[in-house]
């Protein structure tokens, strides 16, 4: 029995918890992309950099707070700085909409024009982020590092193996649940949310029924800013801030959006978890788990690893290609790009 | 008009003299990138030797050496080549101290040092592959090859009664070379390697790598990586997930910053760095401490001093600042026979050479070049005690 428990703990520690955390971070990032797609009808390539920008502002405010001696006890101070990060990011996104996207919207440009414009915005934000904080790694996590430490778990359970949950991981999961719940409540229950869905469904009909399009667009950008900043800060707290890794997040995020069905919020969340879990599950070596579960004489000699960890990013590529070939609309029947 | 011309001519000759008194030597190291916390002290150590030489006034009738720093990035061969190219062609340096990491050094030797005929002495490139590089005799190193470090570390691990390890190495010339020489020696001694996997530097997250390493079932993890990069990421994640508690480290991981960040949590971890019980150690410790460089706090400081000192002495022996002439004399001043020169005695060495006597530069690290331009070298066994690296034994 203890063998099975040990196997379960090993699996949870190295596969389930990291994948769940990563999935939450991807889901929040993908929700932003899907919102922009359904309301503004283009794929926002600047999403990764938006996350990086929100994180940069949050880091700078965090340092300011720390130098004034303000901390949050066992929680990271970055949580206090988060609202300011969201605010500044929202202002930046509204400015890009005002000075870049609005021009193409009034001209009724094709979707691909918007995509290319967003690529340009991405490069500018890319530079902005590096101007503000440089290209180096920054570690801004403070407070208690562990929510559940290895020693504490071993003492409590008496098992050989340990389950570790870092504060950043616990925070990611809790914050993601709260945000997603709030977003769905907003979209389903409030008047503005309903107006947004109406606008996304049929723009002309929505305009005829008196919905103010500018207001819808503004709110969409603000929601995207909030989602991207929270996702970026959580990713940074969990894995350390590094500008390039946010750019690299773009591929898994788009894979998640397309797998789930583009334009469908629920699809973005499910897609995020599918990508995260497949990346970790396929590259994990199962030797230890199997050694606990199987009888001694059947224990494997090799590592029982499907793919070496170098191929992690290839996994999201493969899933993306398979979905586009087999079911281009994604799991939840979104739009076809 | 005549006066003006005359004045111009005098001015020109004056500035000409001023330039002729200064000799530029390149200090080419990875000031940014994976070993950026090691290189400032290495460069400072090299510059210490140049300052000693310049202050003595004994070099070629009072010439001064001006070190010119350039960032070789450690990992980017193209950037390192460009930086070396700039030093050689536009700064017109007479020789190079560097480069710092193995991969970039290979590029610099192949693309710049050998074709242009400029002497390069690396204080820290340790890949075994550099022994047989086609350098036309222009490449030397004061740090020993990893072929030896791997063997020494394998012996230490075995002597401590560890019979199974997992290995992770950074995916470049340095990591691969070290992992190969270690595995070969360790398996010969009867040790078992549960997994030997590479990691890429510069990633945000090493959870998947650590998960695979942990699954191997080995109790100790050998890390052949960099303390500012993936190596640290791996150790951090292994500690977080409770996968490993004791780490076996090579020179790229042994540094003050690493011990300061994680030392308290990895008590009993151990490793090797180049260094030993040298004749010149006391003399080196004294001048290093005088310049606020902790001589035992990290690797390749004495080696950097030695590289710089050798270039200066060879210049004196060549009686010129000609690149090829300097290269021709390097072994004469480094190897026996001759009067032994220790750190801090560079002025004495320069005078002896000027008098036509033979010198044998011993320096901080017992420099003695073989035909390939390598040094035999010895290693210090380091262990984390009380959250700091402590020197245990010399091998």
Interface residues (C-beta under 8 A of the other chain):
Chain A: X10 X13 X14 X15 X18 X22 X145 X146 X149 X150 X151 X162 X164 X166 X235 X238 X239 X240 X242 X244 X245 X248 X279 X280 X283 X284 X285 X286 X287 X288 X289 X291 X303 X304 X305 X308 X309 X310 X312
Chain B: X195 X197 X198 X199 X200 X202 X203 X204 X205 X207 X208 X209 X210 X211 X212 X214 X215 X216 X217 X240 X241 X242 X243
